[in-house]
Amino acid sequence: MLRLAIITNRYPRDPQDLASPFVHHFCDALSACGVQLAVLAPEVPGQGSECDPWVRRFHWTRDARVFGDLSLYNPADWIRLGRGLLRGREATRRFLEETRPDFALALWALPSGHWLSQFARANPLPYAVWCLGSDVQVWGRRPVGKGLVTRVLSEAACVYADGYALAEEAAMLSGRPCRFLPTFRPLRRAATAFDPQEPVRPYILYFGRMSRDKGVDTLLDAAKRLPPAFPSRIVLCGPPAPGFDPHAEIASRSLGDRCTYLPPQPPALLAELVRGAATVVIPTRRDSIPLVLGEAIQMGTPVLCSDLPDLCAVLSRYHVGGVFPTGDPAALARAILEFRPPAHFTTEAARFLSDVSPQNAARIFLADVERLLGGGRTATVRRERVHA
């Protein structure tokens, strides 16, 4: 049986936890394939009991923020970051010495890949890195992080990315091929279709983190340009980022009659909210392939996305929505007014969901591990045919 260790920056505690929920589903798919799995993740203060038996936590700070939320302009955050790097490195060493895996996978090149690569330099452990956006698109573009990211990727046995354009950027950094590996969170519908918080249809939905990086301000500015007779409401749902007040943003544009803000919803109720939307708008300014895209499509709702490289790549392969120029409210308003569901949406959505499912991602990854290890230690892994 393959002994696999995963080092990750984030791991959700339970189905209500919004911290990279795809990680649970990927690990669950690996476990279903017969892998002996162990996962190391940082402790996040204030969270409840663990839902997955393969997860182990280490403490690094009393701060509830994750590594990616720390500011390079705050000296106190520099101290937290340094402490986290040291404690993560030590926790990774103890974890890997105890679990003695055949292979290891880091989710994000920084800091997880950094911890793993430091161990692997002194120990004969092959590892892979799964780039997930911020590690390459933020740290990989900064002098303070580019060298670390490059070294981590160049020393890995295999490199993945959850976006097509992200894979190209990771390959340029590392000087080696980088394979697309999707991230995905299955949504389950509520036992009843009635949700007292669901707005009156028709409505256009944005869901996810409320921030300017995610383009929520672009969507609100576009809503301001819609004609009064336009029948659809704009619904925003999700946790506000620090410094972003959805109610104030709506009020400052006098959009109270047009826009509704809902706090984060449990997965089942969120699924109903997504299912009821005419379209899901993804106005992000910086992303690879966000989880919300797959969540919208599996609920049968077409998408309208900013024209970032990865989103354009997805929509050129799978005809499940349209695009508009990133950060352009006038163009987004026109796109909303002109939007029609794509022809053959159901067929295209089914093809997309089959390709990006956690089960398919696990099969692709395990096939690569078996090839890298020569098949000997992975012979007992239950494998299905890989749909690459």
C-alpha positions as CSV (number, residue, x, y, z in Angstrom):
1,M,0.0,0.0,0.0
2,L,1.3,3.4,-0.9
3,R,2.2,5.6,2.1
4,L,1.5,9.2,1.0
5,A,2.2,12.3,3.0
6,I,0.6,15.7,2.2
7,I,1.9,19.0,3.6
8,T,-0.6,21.8,3.1
9,N,-1.0,25.5,4.1
10,R,-4.7,24.9,4.8
11,Y,-7.1,22.1,5.5
12,P,-10.9,22.5,6.4
13,R,-12.0,21.4,9.8
14,D,-15.5,20.4,8.7
15,P,-18.0,20.9,5.7
16,Q,-18.8,24.5,7.0
17,D,-15.1,25.5,6.9
18,L,-14.3,27.7,3.8
19,A,-10.5,27.1,4.1
20,S,-9.7,25.5,0.8
21,P,-12.5,22.9,0.9
22,F,-11.3,21.1,-2.2
23,V,-8.4,19.7,-0.1
24,H,-10.7,17.4,1.8
25,H,-12.4,16.1,-1.3
26,F,-9.1,15.4,-3.0
27,C,-7.8,13.6,0.1
28,D,-11.0,11.6,0.4
29,A,-10.6,10.5,-3.2
30,L,-7.1,9.4,-2.5
31,S,-8.2,7.4,0.5
32,A,-10.9,5.7,-1.5
33,C,-8.1,4.5,-3.9
34,G,-6.5,2.6,-1.0
35,V,-3.8,5.1,-0.2
36,Q,-2.4,5.1,3.4
37,L,-2.7,8.9,3.8
38,A,-1.3,11.3,6.4
39,V,-1.8,15.1,6.2
40,L,-0.1,17.9,8.1
41,A,-1.7,21.3,8.3
42,P,-1.4,24.4,10.5
43,E,-3.7,24.8,13.4
44,V,-6.2,27.7,13.1
45,P,-7.3,29.1,16.5
46,G,-11.0,28.9,17.2
47,Q,-11.9,26.0,15.0
48,G,-13.8,22.9,16.1
49,S,-13.1,19.2,16.1
50,E,-11.3,17.5,13.2
51,C,-13.5,15.7,10.7
52,D,-10.8,13.6,8.8
53,P,-8.8,11.0,10.7
54,W,-5.7,11.4,8.5
55,V,-5.1,15.1,9.5
56,R,-2.5,16.2,12.0
57,R,-2.1,19.9,13.1
58,F,0.7,22.0,14.4
59,H,0.4,25.2,16.3
60,W,2.2,28.3,14.9
61,T,0.3,31.4,16.1
62,R,-2.7,32.6,18.0
63,D,-3.7,34.7,14.9
64,A,-6.7,33.3,13.1
65,R,-5.3,34.4,9.7
66,V,-3.6,32.0,7.4
67,F,-0.2,32.5,5.8
68,G,-1.5,34.1,2.7
69,D,-3.3,36.8,4.7
70,L,-0.2,38.1,6.4
71,S,1.0,41.5,5.2
72,L,4.6,42.2,4.0
73,Y,4.1,45.8,5.1
74,N,3.4,44.9,8.7
75,P,6.5,44.3,10.9
76,A,4.4,42.2,13.3
77,D,3.3,40.0,10.4
78,W,7.0,39.5,9.4
79,I,7.6,38.1,12.9
80,R,4.6,35.8,12.5
81,L,5.7,34.7,9.1
82,G,9.2,33.9,10.3
83,R,7.9,32.0,13.3
84,G,5.5,30.1,11.1
85,L,8.3,29.1,8.7
86,L,10.5,27.8,11.5
87,R,7.7,26.0,13.3
88,G,6.4,24.5,10.1
89,R,9.8,23.3,9.1
90,E,10.2,21.5,12.5
91,A,6.6,20.1,12.4
92,T,7.2,18.8,8.9
93,R,10.4,17.1,9.9
94,R,8.8,15.3,12.9
95,F,5.7,14.4,10.9
96,L,7.7,12.9,8.0
97,E,10.1,11.0,10.3
98,E,7.2,9.5,12.0
99,T,5.0,8.6,9.0
100,R,7.9,7.5,6.7
101,P,6.0,8.0,3.5
102,D,6.9,6.6,0.1
103,F,6.0,9.9,-1.6
104,A,5.0,13.4,-0.4
105,L,2.9,16.2,-2.0
106,A,3.0,19.9,-1.0
107,L,-0.1,22.0,-1.6
108,W,1.3,25.4,-2.5
109,A,5.0,26.0,-3.1
110,L,5.1,28.3,-0.2
111,P,5.3,27.7,2.7
112,S,4.4,24.0,2.4
113,G,6.7,23.2,-0.5
114,H,9.5,25.0,1.3
115,W,9.1,22.9,4.4
116,L,8.9,19.7,2.4
117,S,11.9,20.5,0.1
118,Q,14.1,21.3,3.1
119,F,13.4,17.8,4.5
120,A,13.9,16.2,1.1
121,R,17.3,17.7,0.7
122,A,18.6,15.7,3.7
123,N,16.4,12.6,3.2
124,P,15.7,10.4,0.2
125,L,12.0,11.4,-0.2
126,P,10.6,12.1,-3.7
127,Y,8.0,14.8,-3.7
128,A,5.6,16.8,-5.9
129,V,4.3,20.3,-5.6
130,W,0.7,21.5,-6.5
131,C,0.8,25.2,-7.3
132,L,-2.5,26.8,-6.3
133,G,-2.3,30.5,-7.3
134,S,-0.8,32.8,-4.7
135,D,2.4,30.8,-4.4
136,V,3.2,31.6,-8.0
137,Q,1.1,34.6,-8.9
138,V,2.1,36.6,-5.7
139,W,5.3,35.1,-4.1
140,G,6.7,33.9,-7.4
141,R,6.6,37.4,-8.8
142,R,8.3,39.1,-5.8
143,P,12.0,39.2,-5.3
144,V,11.5,38.1,-1.7
145,G,9.8,34.9,-2.7
146,K,10.8,34.1,-6.3
147,G,14.0,32.4,-5.5
148,L,12.3,30.1,-2.9
149,V,9.5,29.2,-5.2
150,T,11.9,28.5,-8.1
151,R,14.1,26.2,-5.9
152,V,11.1,24.3,-4.5
153,L,9.7,23.6,-7.9
154,S,13.0,22.8,-9.6
155,E,13.8,20.1,-7.0
156,A,10.4,18.4,-7.1
157,A,9.9,15.1,-8.9
158,C,6.7,16.5,-10.4
159,V,4.9,19.9,-10.5
160,Y,1.2,20.6,-10.9
161,A,-1.0,23.7,-11.1
162,D,-4.7,24.2,-10.8
163,G,-4.8,26.4,-13.9
164,Y,-3.6,26.3,-17.5
165,A,-1.9,29.7,-17.4
166,L,-0.7,29.1,-13.9
167,A,1.0,25.9,-15.1
168,E,2.7,27.9,-17.8
169,E,4.0,30.4,-15.3
170,A,5.1,27.7,-12.9
171,A,7.0,25.9,-15.8
172,M,8.8,29.2,-16.6
173,L,9.8,29.6,-13.0
174,S,11.1,26.0,-12.6
175,G,12.4,25.4,-16.1
176,R,10.5,22.1,-16.2
177,P,7.0,20.8,-17.3
178,C,4.0,21.6,-15.1
179,R,0.8,19.6,-15.4
180,F,-2.7,20.9,-15.0
181,L,-4.4,19.3,-12.0
182,P,-7.9,20.6,-11.1
183,T,-9.3,21.7,-7.8
184,F,-13.0,21.1,-7.1
185,R,-15.6,21.1,-4.3
186,P,-18.7,19.0,-4.8
187,L,-21.8,20.8,-3.6
188,R,-24.8,18.9,-2.2
189,R,-28.3,20.2,-2.6
190,A,-30.5,20.8,0.4
191,A,-33.0,18.1,1.5
192,T,-35.7,20.7,0.7
193,A,-35.7,23.1,-2.2
194,F,-37.1,25.9,0.1
195,D,-34.6,28.4,1.5
196,P,-36.1,31.4,3.3
197,Q,-33.0,33.4,2.4
198,E,-33.1,32.7,-1.3
199,P,-34.1,35.9,-3.1
200,V,-36.9,36.3,-5.5
201,R,-35.9,35.2,-9.0
202,P,-34.5,36.3,-11.4
203,Y,-31.2,37.2,-9.8
204,I,-27.5,37.2,-10.8
205,L,-25.2,35.8,-8.2
206,Y,-21.7,36.5,-7.0
207,F,-20.5,34.2,-4.2
208,G,-17.1,33.9,-2.5
209,R,-14.9,36.2,-0.6
210,M,-16.0,39.8,-0.7
211,S,-12.9,41.9,-1.8
212,R,-11.6,44.1,-4.5
213,D,-9.2,41.4,-5.6
214,K,-12.2,39.3,-6.4
215,G,-13.8,42.1,-8.4
216,V,-16.8,42.7,-6.2
217,D,-16.5,46.5,-6.7
218,T,-16.5,45.9,-10.5
219,L,-19.7,44.0,-10.3
220,L,-21.3,46.8,-8.1
221,D,-20.1,49.5,-10.5
222,A,-21.7,47.5,-13.3
223,A,-24.9,47.1,-11.4
224,K,-25.0,50.9,-11.2
225,R,-25.0,51.1,-15.0
226,L,-27.9,48.6,-15.5
227,P,-31.2,50.3,-16.7
228,P,-33.9,50.6,-14.1
229,A,-36.1,48.2,-16.1
230,F,-33.6,45.4,-16.0
231,P,-35.5,42.6,-14.1
232,S,-32.7,40.8,-12.3
233,R,-31.4,41.6,-8.8
234,I,-27.7,41.3,-8.0
235,V,-27.0,39.0,-5.0
236,L,-23.7,38.9,-3.2
237,C,-23.0,36.0,-0.8
238,G,-19.8,35.3,1.2
239,P,-17.4,36.4,3.9
240,P,-16.1,40.0,3.7
241,A,-12.3,40.5,3.5
242,P,-10.8,42.8,6.0
243,G,-11.5,46.4,5.1
244,F,-14.4,45.5,2.7
245,D,-17.9,46.3,4.0
246,P,-20.5,44.9,1.5
247,H,-23.4,46.9,3.0
248,A,-21.4,50.1,2.8
249,E,-20.3,49.4,-0.7
250,I,-23.9,48.8,-1.8
251,A,-25.1,51.9,0.1
252,S,-22.4,54.2,-1.3
253,R,-23.7,53.4,-4.9
254,S,-27.3,53.7,-3.9
255,L,-27.9,50.1,-4.9
256,G,-30.2,49.1,-2.1
257,D,-33.1,48.4,-4.4
258,R,-30.9,46.5,-6.9
259,C,-28.4,44.5,-4.7
260,T,-28.8,42.1,-1.8
261,Y,-25.9,40.9,0.5
262,L,-26.2,37.5,2.2
263,P,-23.6,36.2,4.7
264,P,-21.9,32.9,4.1
265,Q,-24.3,30.0,3.7
266,P,-24.0,26.3,4.7
267,P,-23.0,24.2,1.6
268,A,-26.5,22.8,1.1
269,L,-28.2,26.2,1.1
270,L,-25.4,27.7,-1.0
271,A,-26.1,25.0,-3.5
272,E,-29.7,26.0,-3.7
273,L,-28.7,29.7,-4.0
274,V,-26.4,28.9,-6.9
275,R,-28.9,26.6,-8.6
276,G,-31.5,29.4,-8.6
277,A,-29.4,32.0,-10.2
278,A,-29.7,33.0,-13.8
279,T,-25.9,33.2,-14.0
280,V,-22.9,33.4,-11.7
281,V,-20.6,36.3,-12.2
282,I,-16.9,35.8,-11.5
283,P,-15.3,39.3,-11.8
284,T,-12.0,38.4,-10.2
285,R,-8.9,40.5,-11.0
286,R,-6.4,37.7,-10.2
287,D,-7.0,34.0,-10.1
288,S,-6.3,30.7,-11.7
289,I,-9.5,28.6,-11.9
290,P,-11.6,29.6,-8.9
291,L,-13.6,26.9,-7.1
292,V,-16.8,28.9,-7.6
293,L,-16.6,28.2,-11.3
294,G,-17.0,24.4,-10.8
295,E,-19.6,24.9,-8.1
296,A,-21.7,27.0,-10.4
297,I,-21.5,24.5,-13.3
298,Q,-22.4,21.5,-11.2
299,M,-25.5,23.3,-10.1
300,G,-26.4,23.8,-13.7
301,T,-25.8,27.6,-13.7
302,P,-23.8,29.2,-16.5
303,V,-21.0,31.7,-15.7
304,L,-19.9,35.1,-16.8
305,C,-16.1,35.6,-16.1
306,S,-13.4,38.2,-16.3
307,D,-11.1,37.4,-19.2
308,L,-8.1,36.2,-17.2
309,P,-6.0,33.7,-19.1
310,D,-7.1,30.6,-17.1
311,L,-10.8,31.5,-17.3
312,C,-10.5,32.1,-21.0
313,A,-8.7,28.7,-21.4
314,V,-11.5,26.9,-19.5
315,L,-14.3,28.6,-21.5
316,S,-12.6,27.8,-24.8
317,R,-12.4,24.1,-23.9
318,Y,-15.9,23.9,-22.3
319,H,-18.6,26.2,-23.5
320,V,-20.3,26.9,-20.2
321,G,-20.4,30.7,-20.2
322,G,-18.9,34.0,-21.4
323,V,-16.2,36.5,-20.6
324,F,-15.8,40.3,-20.3
325,P,-12.8,42.5,-20.0
326,T,-11.3,42.3,-16.5
327,G,-12.0,45.3,-14.3
328,D,-14.3,47.0,-16.8
329,P,-17.7,47.8,-15.2
330,A,-19.3,49.2,-18.4
331,A,-18.3,46.0,-20.3
332,L,-19.6,43.8,-17.5
333,A,-22.9,45.7,-17.6
334,R,-23.2,45.1,-21.3
335,A,-22.3,41.5,-20.9
336,I,-25.0,41.0,-18.2
337,L,-27.6,42.7,-20.5
338,E,-26.6,40.5,-23.5
339,F,-26.0,37.2,-21.7
340,R,-27.7,34.1,-22.8
341,P,-27.0,30.5,-21.6
342,P,-24.6,28.8,-24.0
343,A,-26.0,26.2,-26.5
344,H,-25.5,22.6,-25.3
345,F,-24.7,23.8,-21.8
346,T,-25.8,20.6,-20.2
347,T,-23.5,18.4,-22.4
348,E,-20.5,20.8,-21.9
349,A,-21.1,21.0,-18.2
350,A,-21.1,17.2,-17.8
351,R,-17.8,17.0,-19.8
352,F,-16.2,19.7,-17.6
353,L,-17.4,18.0,-14.3
354,S,-16.0,14.6,-15.4
355,D,-12.6,16.1,-16.2
356,V,-12.2,18.2,-13.0
357,S,-13.7,15.9,-10.4
358,P,-11.6,15.0,-7.3
359,Q,-11.7,11.4,-8.3
360,N,-10.1,12.1,-11.7
361,A,-7.5,14.4,-10.1
362,A,-6.6,11.6,-7.6
363,R,-6.3,9.1,-10.4
364,I,-4.1,11.4,-12.5
365,F,-1.8,12.1,-9.5
366,L,-1.6,8.4,-8.4
367,A,-0.7,7.3,-12.0
368,D,2.2,9.8,-11.9
369,V,3.4,8.6,-8.5
370,E,3.3,5.0,-9.7
371,R,5.4,5.9,-12.7
372,L,7.9,7.9,-10.6
373,L,8.3,5.1,-8.1
374,G,8.5,2.4,-10.7
375,G,5.2,0.7,-9.7
376,G,6.7,-1.4,-6.9
377,R,5.3,0.4,-3.8
378,T,2.1,1.5,-5.5
379,A,1.0,-1.9,-6.8
380,T,-1.8,-2.3,-4.3
381,V,-3.4,1.1,-5.0
382,R,-6.9,0.6,-6.5
383,R,-6.9,2.5,-9.7
384,E,-9.5,3.3,-12.3
385,R,-8.8,4.4,-15.9
386,V,-7.3,7.9,-15.9
387,H,-9.1,10.4,-18.1
388,A,-6.3,12.9,-18.7
